[in-house]
Amino acid sequence: MPDYGHDLRFGINLIPSSQAPEATVALAQLSERAGADLITFQDHPYQPAFLDTWTLLSYVAARTDSVTLSGNVHPLPLRPPALLARSAASLDLLSGGRFELALGAGGFWDAITALGGPRRSPGEAVEALDEGIRIIRDTWDTETRGGIRFEGQHYQVRGAKRGPRPAHDMQIWLGAYKARMLRLVGRAADGWLPSLPYLDSPAVLADGNAVIDEAAVAAGRAPGDVRRLLNLGEEHPADQLAEFALTYGTGTFLIMTSEPREIERFLGEVAPAVRELVAESRGSGA
């Protein structure tokens, strides 16, 4: 029964609809009032039916008070890492430390290249994400003297100044499924954020955990350094989510919905029930 030492968190994954922008913001505010720990927005810059996620995140940060915000997830091929690092740090500073950075290697390559981004093979996409994470962390590292110098296969940074530093120790979460990406999660990231509808079965989470844990230990880290998050395509009963937490160590659950009643039920009824079930099981040593 894996326990990675993280408190349970519950949140909402919202679609950044350009057809109903104020309704999208209202759903975020409702989620905060209902007790969400985390609100995320999908980031598909090539989709005109969606608002630009970075603009929306900044707007929502100004219209909320305490909830943590994140993209879900930002495609690195369309978000240059040095600029992405500064955007993330700036939003974290403006929101009082309420932002976490979730990244993806890319995937919709026709849409990405249509906007002027690169087309990468799966291996190249993982290499580029690895390089990007290092550049992002170097940008935030304002305690090291001198500029950032990085010569990679996909990114080069030649003396850029460091900063700004985020308001808090910002985490980097990765959307990942295959072994090479999972090893990168274990080696260099702070969270694993897969989507349950993309998995063949929930049992795949156990296989992913094993790869991440092994890579973390090999890199001199503890498996508990990596938070386990999970996007849910729809709402699931409390006993099933408790089983995910107890069996796979999932610490954060996000449902994708635009229905106010589903938001209120998930946060007001399901989340407390999951916490209670998990606490009872762990307290009894079951």
C-alpha positions in Angstrom: 0.0 0.0 0.0 2.1 3.0 -1.2 1.9 6.2 0.8 4.1 8.9 -0.6 3.5 11.1 2.4 1.3 13.7 0.6 -2.0 15.1 1.9 -5.0 14.5 -0.2 -6.1 17.3 -2.5 -9.1 17.7 -4.8 -9.6 20.0 -7.7 -11.3 20.9 -11.0 -9.9 20.7 -14.5 -11.8 23.3 -16.5 -12.0 23.9 -20.3 -10.9 27.4 -21.1 -13.9 28.1 -23.3 -13.6 31.2 -25.5 -17.4 30.9 -26.2 -18.2 31.5 -22.5 -15.3 33.3 -20.9 -17.1 34.8 -18.0 -18.8 31.5 -17.3 -15.4 29.8 -17.2 -14.2 32.4 -14.6 -17.4 32.0 -12.6 -16.8 28.2 -12.5 -13.3 28.8 -11.1 -14.8 31.1 -8.4 -17.4 28.5 -7.6 -14.8 25.9 -7.3 -12.8 28.0 -4.8 -15.9 28.7 -2.7 -16.7 24.9 -2.8 -13.3 24.1 -1.3 -11.1 23.2 -4.3 -7.5 22.9 -3.5 -6.5 23.2 -7.1 -8.0 24.6 -10.3 -6.4 23.8 -13.6 -7.1 24.8 -17.2 -6.3 22.8 -20.3 -3.7 24.4 -22.5 -4.2 24.0 -26.3 -2.9 27.2 -27.9 -3.8 25.9 -31.4 -7.5 25.5 -30.4 -9.4 28.8 -31.2 -12.4 27.5 -29.2 -10.2 27.9 -26.1 -9.0 31.1 -24.5 -5.2 31.5 -24.2 -4.5 29.6 -21.0 -1.8 31.9 -19.7 -4.0 35.0 -20.1 -6.9 33.1 -18.4 -4.7 31.9 -15.5 -3.6 35.5 -14.8 -7.2 36.8 -15.0 -8.5 34.0 -12.7 -5.6 34.6 -10.2 -6.8 38.2 -9.9 -10.4 37.0 -9.4 -9.7 34.3 -6.7 -8.0 34.5 -3.3 -6.6 31.2 -2.1 -6.9 28.4 -4.5 -3.8 27.0 -6.3 -3.8 27.3 -10.1 -2.1 25.4 -12.9 -2.2 24.6 -16.5 -3.1 21.0 -17.5 -0.6 20.8 -19.2 1.5 23.4 -21.0 2.9 22.1 -24.3 6.6 22.9 -24.1 7.1 23.1 -27.9 4.9 26.2 -28.0 6.2 27.7 -24.7 10.0 28.4 -24.8 11.4 27.3 -21.5 13.3 30.4 -20.5 10.2 32.6 -21.1 7.9 30.0 -19.6 10.0 30.1 -16.4 9.6 33.9 -16.2 5.9 33.8 -16.9 5.4 31.1 -14.2 7.5 32.9 -11.6 5.7 36.2 -12.4 2.3 34.6 -12.0 3.4 33.0 -8.8 4.6 36.3 -7.4 1.4 38.1 -8.4 -0.8 35.5 -7.0 1.0 35.2 -3.7 2.5 31.7 -4.3 -0.6 30.1 -5.8 0.8 28.6 -9.1 2.4 25.3 -10.0 3.9 24.5 -13.4 2.6 21.4 -15.3 4.3 20.5 -18.6 3.9 18.2 -21.5 6.3 17.1 -24.2 3.8 17.8 -27.0 1.7 15.5 -29.1 -0.6 17.2 -31.5 2.2 17.8 -33.9 0.2 19.0 -37.0 -1.4 21.6 -34.8 1.9 22.6 -33.2 3.7 23.0 -36.5 0.7 25.0 -37.9 1.5 27.6 -35.3 5.2 27.6 -36.1 6.4 25.1 -33.5 8.8 22.3 -34.1 7.8 18.7 -35.1 9.6 16.3 -32.8 9.8 12.5 -32.7 8.8 10.9 -29.3 12.4 10.6 -28.3 13.2 14.2 -29.3 10.2 15.5 -27.4 11.4 13.8 -24.2 14.9 15.1 -24.8 13.6 18.7 -25.3 11.5 18.5 -22.2 14.4 17.3 -20.1 16.4 20.3 -21.4 13.5 22.6 -20.8 13.2 21.6 -17.2 16.9 22.3 -16.6 16.6 25.7 -18.2 13.5 26.5 -16.1 15.1 25.6 -12.9 18.2 27.5 -13.8 16.1 30.6 -14.5 14.5 30.4 -11.0 17.9 29.8 -9.4 18.8 33.4 -8.5 21.2 32.4 -5.8 23.8 31.2 -8.4 25.9 34.0 -9.8 26.3 34.6 -13.5 24.0 34.2 -16.4 22.4 31.0 -17.7 24.4 29.0 -20.2 23.0 25.9 -21.7 23.9 24.2 -25.0 21.4 21.4 -25.8 20.2 19.7 -28.8 16.9 21.6 -28.8 17.5 24.7 -26.7 20.4 27.0 -26.3 20.6 29.8 -23.7 23.7 32.0 -23.9 24.1 34.2 -20.9 20.4 35.1 -20.1 20.0 36.7 -16.7 18.4 34.7 -13.9 15.0 35.4 -12.3 12.6 36.3 -11.2 12.5 33.7 -8.4 9.0 32.3 -7.7 7.2 33.3 -4.5 7.3 29.7 -3.2 9.2 26.5 -4.1 7.2 26.0 -7.3 6.7 22.4 -8.4 7.0 21.0 -11.9 4.5 18.3 -12.8 4.6 16.3 -16.0 1.9 14.6 -18.0 3.6 11.3 -18.8 2.7 7.8 -19.9 5.6 5.9 -21.5 8.7 4.6 -19.8 11.2 7.3 -20.9 8.9 10.1 -19.8 8.2 8.3 -16.5 11.9 8.1 -15.9 12.2 11.8 -16.4 9.4 12.3 -13.9 11.3 10.3 -11.3 14.6 12.0 -12.1 13.6 15.6 -12.5 10.0 16.4 -11.7 7.9 17.1 -8.6 4.7 15.4 -9.8 3.2 12.9 -12.2 -0.1 14.0 -13.8 -1.6 11.3 -16.1 -5.2 11.2 -17.2 -7.3 8.2 -16.3 -9.2 8.0 -19.6 -5.8 7.6 -21.4 -4.8 4.6 -19.3 -5.8 1.0 -20.4 -6.7 0.4 -16.8 -6.1 1.9 -13.3 -3.6 -0.9 -12.7 -1.2 0.9 -15.1 -0.7 3.4 -12.3 1.2 0.8 -10.4 3.5 0.1 -13.3 4.1 3.9 -13.7 4.8 4.3 -10.0 7.5 1.5 -10.2 9.3 3.2 -13.0 9.1 6.6 -11.4 10.3 5.3 -8.0 13.2 3.4 -9.5 14.3 6.5 -11.4 13.9 8.7 -8.4 16.1 6.5 -6.2 18.7 6.2 -9.0 18.9 10.0 -9.0 19.4 10.2 -5.3 15.8 11.2 -4.6 13.0 9.7 -2.5 9.9 8.4 -4.3 7.9 10.7 -2.0 9.5 13.6 -3.7 7.1 13.0 -6.6 3.4 13.8 -6.0 1.0 11.5 -7.7 -1.9 13.4 -9.4 -4.7 12.1 -11.6 -7.0 13.7 -14.1 -10.5 12.0 -14.0 -12.6 12.2 -17.1 -15.7 12.2 -15.0 -16.7 11.9 -11.3 -16.0 8.7 -9.6 -17.5 7.3 -6.3 -15.6 8.0 -3.1 -14.7 4.4 -2.5 -13.1 4.1 -5.9 -11.0 7.2 -5.3 -10.0 6.0 -1.9 -8.9 2.7 -3.5 -6.7 4.7 -5.9 -5.1 6.6 -3.0 -4.5 3.5 -1.0 -3.4 1.2 -3.8 -1.5 3.6 -6.1 -0.6 6.5 -3.7 -2.6 9.0 -5.7 -2.6 12.2 -3.7 -4.5 14.7 -6.0 -7.7 14.1 -7.9 -9.0 16.4 -10.6 -12.4 16.0 -12.4 -13.1 17.6 -15.8 -16.5 19.2 -15.7 -18.4 22.4 -16.5 -21.4 21.6 -14.4 -21.8 23.6 -11.1 -23.7 20.8 -9.4 -20.9 18.3 -10.2 -18.3 20.7 -8.9 -20.2 21.2 -5.6 -20.9 17.5 -5.1 -17.3 16.4 -5.9 -15.8 19.0 -3.5 -18.5 19.0 -0.9 -19.4 15.3 -0.6 -17.0 13.1 -2.5 -13.7 14.7 -1.3 -14.6 14.6 2.4 -15.7 10.9 2.1 -12.5 10.0 0.4 -10.4 11.6 3.1 -12.4 9.8 5.7 -12.1 6.4 4.1 -8.3 6.8 3.5 -7.7 8.1 7.1 -9.7 5.1 8.5 -7.8 2.6 6.4 -4.3 4.0 7.2 -5.2 4.5 10.8 -6.2 0.9 11.2 -3.1 -0.3 9.3 -5.2 -2.1 6.7 
